[in-house]
């Protein structure tokens, strides 16, 4: 018996921060579900490689465009480009079905007393203002009453604090509250809103946080089994693929070896 078609087949899925990590894995996972992916990030060459992987996985289409969520003009140009494809003569559905606000990340692990303005501003621009800019710009493209979804990538850091995490924790708490507010504001439109909040996941996250220091980045995951980007991508596909009347408000995902932000089981 032929398996049923994916509910995401031929649907348009827009992913920010898609050049690596969760975003790149999501592009491939949605591609495997037969979706049409629109990928944005600053590193366009890497986006092209991700798009090729998405096509090989089965994507009905995979398009890329430069995107910097810290710049309103860049966000608006990206969404105008995406709208042209979605509403074009070969678009089929004519509406955006999934918006994944993934662009973000941490900068440094300084205490408040030692913190740097540039690090603080980058974290707030990407994790908080970036989500607001992208959502505001993309909302007119989202389908109404058809199971469309806004999936925001949060973090366990949005649910607690740790030394050196003041601004990152504040930023991810901000993401969570933005998501919860959108859930109220979009009631009656049929648009679902979710926050997907991972714990320790081995991607480029720590390498970026520690400004390319590979030894420091590796130490974060030493002796434990972290999440993989594919684990989060699989969750995103599952959430987006629920029946249109089902909203998965929040998903908190941690590796078995992580019980809290700071309590982690490490093997010798």
VOMAR-759148 format. One record per residue (C-alpha): residue in one letter; x, y, z. Coordinates in steps of 0.02 Angstrom, whole numbers, plus 50000, padded with zeros to 5 digits. Layout:
AXYZ...
This chain:
X500005000050000X500655017149953X501005028150106X499925043850122X500665059950055X501455071650181X500295085850235X501775097350197X501985091850017X502165107049901X501875118950048X502975134350061X504145134450212X505215149650253X506735146650365X507895160150434X509665156350489X509635141750368X511485140850326X511915129350473X511285120750630X509415119150660X508995129450507X510005118850386X509345102650462X507565109450451X507805113450266X508275095350232X506895088250343X505535098850263X506285094650094X506085076150134X504245079850169X504085086849992X503945105150045X504535120449948X505865128950055X506385147250056X508055149050144X508815164750214X510475168750300X511985179950279X513115166050211X512355163550039X513655151049978X513235139550124X511385142250089X511635135849912X512405119849980X510965117550103X509705120349962X510555106749860X510405094750007X508565099250026X508255095449841X509145078749855X508055074650006X506485077549900X506055096049912X504825101549778X505865117449766X507265125749864X507695144249843X508965155049934X509195173649966X510315183750079X509515188950244X510115198650396X508725198950526X509605213150618X509205224950472X507415229750433X507835233550252X508595216150229X507065207850307X505875217550196X506875213850039X506925195350084X505055194350113X504695203749952X505775190949859X504895176549948X503185183849908X503625184749724X504015166149721X502515161049826X501285170949721X502145167649555X501365158249408X502175141649458X501855143449645X500385131149658X499815135749835X500055154649830X500255156150018X501635153750147X501235138850258X502665138750384X503785152650451X505255146450554X506125160250651X507765151550683X509085165150664X509855169150833X511265163250945X512345168251092X513875179351102X515115176851243X514875170651420X515345186351515X514565191751677X513555207851675X515035217051753X516165211551610X514905211951469X515195220151300X513925231251214X514215223151044X513845205651112X512285211651203X511625220951052X511935206250935X510975194351048X509495205951068X509475210650884X509475192650820X508475183350952X507165196650992X507045210550863X507425198450721X505905187950764X504815203450775X505425210250607X505235193650516X503515189950587X502855207350550X503475206450370X502915188450336X501195188750416X500315195250258X500985179950164X500355166950289X498825156750245X497275159150353X496205144750417X497315131750333X498495125850469X499885138450437X501195139550574X502445151650650X503785141250735X505005151150842X506625143150900X506855146751084X507945138351213X507925130751386X508865146951426X507205155851410X506565145951559X507975149351682X509665157651710X511505153751731X513085163651767X513635172851610X511955170451525X511045186251577X510755193351404X510535176951311X509305170651442X508395187351433X508345186451243X507635168851241X506385173151378X505895187551262X505655175251118X504515164751226X503455179551277X503345185751097X502725168451048X501435168251186X500845185651138X500685180850955X499635165851007X498395178251082X498475191150944X498215178450803X496765169450885X495385167750756X496545168250605X496905149650603X498775152950612X499635141750739X501065148550846X502375137850934X503995139551030X505235125251010X506485126251153X508025114951143X509295111551278X511105107051241X511275103451056X512945101450968X512895113350820X513935128850782X513075137450930X514525135951053X515835139150919X514965155650880X514735159751064X516585157451097X517105167050940X517855151950851X518745144051001X518485125650959X519195119051123X517985129351227X516535124451115X516935105851128X517045106851318X515205111651328X514715094251268X516125084151348X515615067551425X513765068851380X512665065151230X511915081451166X510465084051049X510805084650862X510135097550741X509145083550659X508205080250822X507525097950820X507165097650633X506135081850656X505135090450793X504815105650682X504135094650543X503025085450667X502315101550741X502005109250570X501195093250508X499835092050643X498015093550587X497475111550559X496475112350721X497965107150830X499185120050903X500745113850994X501035129151102X502745125151175X503985110751162X505425109251286X506745096951223X508285091651320X509525077451300X509315063651429X510985068851505X510335086451543X509105088251687X509195107251700X510185121851631X511645117651745X511365099651803X512165088551672X512735070451683X514495068751613X515405052251591X517255051051624
